[in-house]
Amino acid sequence: MTQDDIAEVLQMERPACLHPVHAWSEDNYRSSLRSGYWMRVACSPQGRIVGVCVAMFGVDELHLLNIAVAREAQGQGLARWMLAQLIALCQAHALASIWLEVRPSNTPARALYQAQGYVDVGVRKAYYPAPEGREDALVMKREVDHVSMA
Ligand SMILES: CC(C)(COP(=O)(O)OP(=O)(O)OC[C@H]1O[C@@H](n2cnc3c(N)ncnc32)[C@H](O)[C@@H]1OP(=O)(O)O)[C@@H](O)C(=O)NCCC(=O)NCCS
């Protein structure tokens, strides 16, 4: 993902979310690009952006900061595929786990993460802006298996 993709990603992500306030802002993307985070877009065969994934390297872990799939492309396994790319990234960089935060009200995302082996490890109180006030974040984590070849 580059600066040039930001406008299309914003247009894709807002309608994909359960509520527009859940979507990342232009500033979020600009500062993430400046910070050098791992940022990828998934494109349709026609070149349209249908997915976005942002992650940050920690010392021994990867933090998933954002993942979204265009509304018309949902339910086809794209988010599952992007999460599999994160596992491969951890294996390539010898990182032991992936951490993320999710809104308790985001049923599709929680189902996705649970199905992919993420477990609840904590709660951050009033972490997210919500349509009315603020909403907690559930912290989830998945250990990454490392394979070695003799
Ligand atoms: C959450 C999101 C990324 C899922 O993307 P997706 O490409 O549609 O998900 P997939 O097709 O890869 O689904 C993989 C699994 O996740 C779960 N899942 C995904 N969407 C679901 C839904 N609406 N309801 C229940 N389970 C769901 C299922 O277990 C599914 O496996 P299955 O198809 O075998 O049942 C997508 O709904 C989205 O972009 N939401 C808005 C942005 C967002 O909330 N991001 C998360 C921020 S924490």
The ligand as a Gaussian input file, in Angstrom:
#p B3LYP/6-31G(d) Opt

LIG

0 1
 C      -14.418000      -9.002000       9.486000
 C      -14.123000      -9.037000       7.983000
 C      -12.684000      -8.533000       7.750000
 C      -14.256000     -10.482000       7.478000
 O      -13.835000     -10.520000       6.112000
 P      -14.327000     -11.679000       5.105000
 O      -13.377000     -11.684000       3.951000
 O      -15.752000     -11.504000       4.801000
 O      -14.137000     -12.983000       5.993000
 P      -13.892000     -14.465000       5.418000
 O      -14.773000     -14.679000       4.234000
 O      -12.420000     -14.691000       5.226000
 O      -14.445000     -15.360000       6.631000
 C      -13.615000     -16.254000       7.350000
 C      -14.371000     -16.736000       8.582000
 O      -14.694000     -15.630000       9.440000
 C      -15.990000     -15.805000      10.022000
 N      -16.899000     -14.746000       9.526000
 C      -16.599000     -13.817000       8.601000
 N      -17.670000     -12.990000       8.406000
 C      -18.630000     -13.424000       9.236000
 C      -19.968000     -13.006000       9.503000
 N      -20.515000     -11.943000       8.886000
 N      -20.693000     -13.682000      10.429000
 C      -20.153000     -14.742000      11.081000
 N      -18.904000     -15.205000      10.855000
 C      -18.149000     -14.552000       9.948000
 C      -16.439000     -17.195000       9.618000
 O      -15.923000     -18.117000      10.560000
 C      -15.723000     -17.375000       8.283000
 O      -15.527000     -18.716000       7.950000
 P      -16.650000     -19.482000       7.035000
 O      -16.790000     -18.659000       5.791000
 O      -16.030000     -20.819000       6.809000
 O      -17.892000     -19.494000       7.860000
 C      -15.132000      -8.169000       7.181000
 O      -16.447000      -8.461000       7.639000
 C      -14.872000      -6.674000       7.303000
 O      -14.141000      -6.102000       6.518000
 N      -15.527000      -6.022000       8.295000
 C      -15.362000      -4.560000       8.446000
 C      -13.993000      -4.194000       8.981000
 C      -13.766000      -4.819000      10.344000
 O      -14.646000      -4.854000      11.195000
 N      -12.510000      -5.273000      10.554000
 C      -12.086000      -5.868000      11.820000
 C      -11.487000      -4.839000      12.690000
 S      -11.005000      -5.541000      14.266000

